[in-house]
Amino acid sequence: MRRMPHLAPGLDRRQVLKGSLTLGAGLVIGLRLPRGARAQAPAGGEFVPNAFVRIAPDNSITVLSKHIEFGQGTYTGLATVLAEELDADWADVRVEAAPADVERYKNLFFGVQGTGGSTAMANSWEQMRRAGATARALLVAAAADEWGVATGEIDVANGIVSHRASGRSAHFGELVKKAATMEPPTEVELKDPATFTLIGRESLPRVDVPAKSRGTAQFTFDVDIPGMLTAVIARSPRFGGTVASFDAAKAKKVPGVVDVVAVPQGVAVLAKGFWAAKKGRSALEIEWDDSTAEKRGSAEIFAEYRVLLDQPGLSARADGDADAALAGAARQFSADYEFPFLAHAPMEPLDCVIQMSEDGCDVWAGSQLQTIDQGVVAGTLGIEPQKVRVHTLLGGGSFGRRATPNADVYGEAAAIVKATGGKYPVKLVWTREDDIRGGRYRPLFVHRLRAGLNEAGDIVAWSHRLVGQSIVKGTAFEGLIQNGIDATSVEGAQNLPYAISNLAVDLHTTDVGVPVLWWRSVGHTHTAYSTETFLDEVIHAAGKDPVAVRRQLLAEHPRHLAVLNLAAEKAAWGSPLPAGTARGVAVHESFSSFVAQVVEVTLADDGMPKVERVVCAVDCGIAINPDIIRAQMESGIGYGLGAALHNEIVVESGRVRESNFHNYKPLRIHEMPPVEVHIVESKEAPTGVGEPGVPPIAPAVANAMFALTGQRVHRLPFRNAIGKVADQA
């Protein structure tokens, strides 16, 4: 019998992914039981009507979440949707992570079990509603059978099933035994949104807050298994470097160090605790082979990319004839933009626990792509994927970092277990320095935008060229590349909503040895900035109002227009401001959600922008949890603002310069502005909120900076341009 851990108590690109799935059938994957089967009643007496909910005799309702909770509110959102159709008492609801099981728990937009792309609510909306409605129907059938009445005479509310005519009632728990014998319905009727009582409720308590507040919430670092060793890995300081030779003699003399093994990723030191492992790693003597390593730095990469800006790339969009329209324009404008590598820097660095057993292995981690993580561990250990039991724990942030197509941290942990013969459980820990210097960055990009105005000051031509690495090339997600165009590179540019007759977008995809990955809001992180600041530049050159022109150009896009109008109204756009204060605006669609932001900015003594106020309007379809939507907009604004002001990863001769929060500076609390979030009322299906708050904040601030200083910032972060801006203000 395996030992269990001792735990502390207590798209746009989405459209591409959808093409490989049959959503009509996929919505019920894992929902229905086999034909002729009854709802399950396990040994504990719980009622299990489908793969997403269990109801116990004590009235407790356990929702199984196929999506990880790393602070974005997924557990609460999914539970709200299911509990709404179940007519549950919210106080009875709790959430557990679903096991790794792609057939029952796959992301219906990805085809694998995983969380990302702000899809948790969108792909689960119908699925979780039907799961709740099915469970409710079985409880109603049980009560009707028990009381000898028609199901149509039964009411359900707040976890109580009742029959008004006879005065009978029962809590859910009293009906689970009977409900487990009933035949599940083949079809269920879903609620009219007008009757929702939980969905849309303001300040519905989050299900993960109590445990996090009490310190009993379980993260990977909390896992403690008897005999477990903590491991750290010495990796090449250059990407692509390998171990030529190493001497572990000094490392093995460090008290607490138990073992030192070579793994494909470097040299692993295992010890009885993290500090001993870290000291042992420092004592290693390693000679690195850099013959295949990336030796260029950021400066060289930028220089090579600038050359490509002068050459046509692969066409991603071609409306009309942009070149001819530019040539014939009364006025022409051009601007080049540069965006650095960015690290994700979640508060909890990467970690993973693996324990071998006679019948496979167990993995405890904040797994974001369970199917891929399970498969990589299985392949590394040479066992079948179903023998890898992934226990998804809470994650301390991710921003995309835990969703790696090659399951890097899990593959590393499995490699260590394999190298040590599986004789002890292993907890692999990345330090903060490992995380900042370990790769998987938002790609470095350069853009060139050109526009032409006619005599009336209207935009008649728009050309956008991008140069950068593909995130998905060579991965399981390579299907996102169509006709040579990586959708994640051009999203936000390719689908620019503004009514411009002659519009061209082209792309150069480069090969660089620096590992890259999706970063919170992915391609929109750079395309929103370049498009919204360049548009603002052209509008100002025409002597027009930024909001008024955007309204004209978005006339055929009512959802864009609605958030723009709401943000402008709530921010009192056009009203007088105190001296030394200016407004900026940006609007952007990402992950099928629409966000507009208006900021008020002053200049600090050092010339840096000080954001005094952010007014944000969001249309994300039906607002499942308004409080969480506001929190995610605030979070995205803080994350995006920190990157815009401070963040860059600088590679020098193939080595990363930054190492920790002292020189890769996240937004500090005194820099976080007051944020007002206004949610557009909608009847559309829910869309994402985890990422769409990020893209508009940087361009909105940059546009306000222009209003204050008359200078444009074409290279991020702001701190690299502030000296120039301040000198010329």
Residue, then its C-alpha position, 0 to 999 in steps of 0.5 A: m500500500r502506498r503511503m499518503p502525504h502528511l498534510a497540514p490540517g484543514l481568442d481569438r486563439r480559442q477559436v482555433l482550438k475549437g476547430s478540433l473539437t465537437l462541442g455539442a457532444g463534448l459538453v456532456i463528456g464526463l457528465r452522464l453515467p453509462r447507459g442504464a447505470r444508476a447514480q452512484a452511492p459510494a461506501g461513504g453514503e455519498f450520492v454521486p450523480n455525475a463526475f462533478v458533484r458529490i452530496a453526502p448524508d450530512n448535506s455537504i456538497t462537494v464540487l469537483s473542479k477540473h481547473i486549478e485554483f491559483g488565486q483567480g477564483t475558479y473554485t468559487g466560479l465553477a461551484t457557483v454555476l453548479a450550485e445555482e442549477l442544483d438550488a443548493d445552500w451555498a453554506d453547504v458547498r465545498v470544492e476539491a480538485a478533480p483527479a487527472d482524467v482527460e476523458r471526464y475532465k478535459n478542457l473543452f476548448f483544449g482537448v486536454q485537461g488543463t487551465g489557461g487562456s481564461t477558459a475555465m468559466a467559458n468551457s465549463w459553463e454549460q457543463m457545470r450547469r447540466a451537472g447541477a441540474t442533473a443532480r437536482a432532477l435526481l433529488v426531485a425524483a427521489a422525493a417524488d417517489e418517496w412521497g408518492v407525488a408528481t415531480g412537477e409539484i416539487d420545489v427546491a431551494n437552498g438545499i431543501v426539497s419540498h412539497r407545498a401541498s402536503g407540507r413535506s420537506a427534506h434536506f438533500g442529505e436525507l434523499v441521497k440514498k434514494a436518489a442513488t437508485m434513480e435513473p438519471p434523466t437524458e435531458v434536463e431543463l436549465k434555469d432562466p437566467a432571470t431566476f438566478t439566485l447565486i450567479g450574479r450575487e454580489s460578494l458571494p463568499r469565496v470557497d477558498v478564503p477560509a482555509k487560506s485565512r487560517g493557514t490550512a490551505q494546501f500548497t505543494f510546499d506543505v506536502d511532507i511524506p516520511g522519508m522525503l528528500t528535498a531536491v534542487i537542480a544546478r542548471s546551465p547558466r546559459f540556455g541550451g548548455t549541458v554538463a560536461s563534468f561535475d564533482a560532487a565530493k564537496a556537496k556530499k560533505v554538506p550536513g544533510v545532503v543524502d545524494v547527488v545525481a545527474v539528470p538531463q536538466g543538470v545536477a540534482v542535490l537531494a537533502k533532508g531539507f531545503w537549506a541543506a540541498k541549496k548549500g550542497r548545490s552551491a558546493l558542486e563543482i561543474e564544468w558546463d558545455d556551452s557548444t549548443a547554448e544560446k550566446r546572444g544577448s537581448a541587445e543582439i536579438f533586438a538588433e537582428y529583429r530591427v533588420l527584419l522590420d525592413q523586410p516583408g513577413l508572412s501575411a496575417r491579414a490583408d484588407g484592401d491595399a495598405d501599401a498603396a493607401l499609405a503611398g497616397a495618404a496626405r500624411q504618413f506616420s511610423a513608429d517602432y516598438e520594442f518589448p523585452f523578455l518578461a518573467h512570470a514571477p509567481m509568488e510561489p516558485l515551481d515545486c513538485v512532489i513525486q512518490m513511487s509505489e508498486d502500482g505507479c506513482d503519485v504526484w502532488a503539485g499545482s498542476q495547470l496542465q494535468t494531462i501533459d504533466q501526467g504524460v511527461v511523468a509517465g514517459t520519464l518513468g516508463i510507466e502508463p499514464q493512468k498509473v500516474r496519479v496527479h493530485t492537484l493542489l492550490g497554486g500560489g500564482s502562475f500567470g502561465r508559468r505552470a502551463t508548460p508544454n513540456a511539463d518542465v518541473y514535473g519532468e525534472a522531478a520524475a528524472i530525479v526519482k528515476a535517477t535515484g531508483g525511486k527509493y525515496p519520495v522527492k520534493l523538487v523546489w525551484t528557488r526564486e533565482d531558479d524561477i527568474r533565471g530559468g527561462r519560459y519568458r514572454p517573448l521579446f518582440v519588435h513591432r513597426l506600425r505605419a498609418g496614413l491620414n487623408e486630408a480630413g484627418d481620417i485613417v485610410a491605411w494601417s500597416h503592422r509588422l511584428v517580429g518575435q518567437s513563436i510560443v507554440k512551435g514544436t509543442a503539442f499546441e503547434g496547431l495554433i500555427q496556421n499558414g506559418i502564422d502563430a496565432t499567439s504572436v499576432e492576436g490583438a493585431q490580426n483582429l484589430p476591430y477598428a474600421i480601416s479599409n486598408l489594413a495589413v498585418d505581417l509576421h516574422t517568426t524567429d528562432v532564438g535559444v531562450p525558452v518562451l511561454w505564454w505570459r498573462s494575456v499572451g500576445h495581447t501584452h504587446t499588441a494592445y500596447s503598440t496598437e492603442t498607443f500608435l492609434d492615439e498618436v495618429i489621432h492626436a496628430a489629426g487634432k481629434d479626441p481619442v475617445a471620439v475617434r475610437r467611437q467612430l471606428l468601433a461603430e460596427h463593434p457594439r461590445h467594444l463600444a459599450v465598454l469604451n462608453l462606460a469607462a469614458e462616462k464613469a471617468a468623466w472623460g473631457s472634464p477638467l483635471p487639476a494641473g499636472t494631471a492627464r487622462g489616457v484611454a485604451v480599449h482591447e478585446s482578449f479571450s472574447s472579453f472586452v475591456a476599456q480603461v481610462v487612467e489619470v496620471t501625474l508625474a513623480d519627481d523622478g519623471m515616472p508616471k504616478v497613476e492616480r486613478v483607473v476606471c475600468a469597464v468590462d464585458c465578460g458575458i454573464a457575470i457569475n461572480p461580480d466580486i471576483i470579476r472586479a478582483q481579477m480586473e484589479s489584479g490584471i491592472g496591477y500585474g500589467l502596470g508593474a510590467a509596464l513600469h519596471n519589468e524586463i529580463v535582460v540576457e547578456s551573452g546568453r545569461v540572464r541578468e535579473s535574479n530576484f525581486h530586487n532587480y526584477k521589481p513587481l509593482r509595490i503596494h504604494e504604486m497600486p492606484p485606486v481602481e473602479v471596475h464597472i461590469v457591463e450587464s450581459k446575456e452572453a455566455p461567460t468569457g474570461v476575466g483572468e487575463p483581459g484586464v492586463p492589456p489596456i493598462a500600459p497603453a492607457v498610461a502611455n497615452a496619459m504620459f503623452a498628454l502630460t509630456g508630449q513624448r511617446v514611449h515606444r520601448l518598455p518598460f517605462r523606466n528605460a525611457i523616463g530619463k529621456v521623457a523627463d528631460q524633454a518634458 
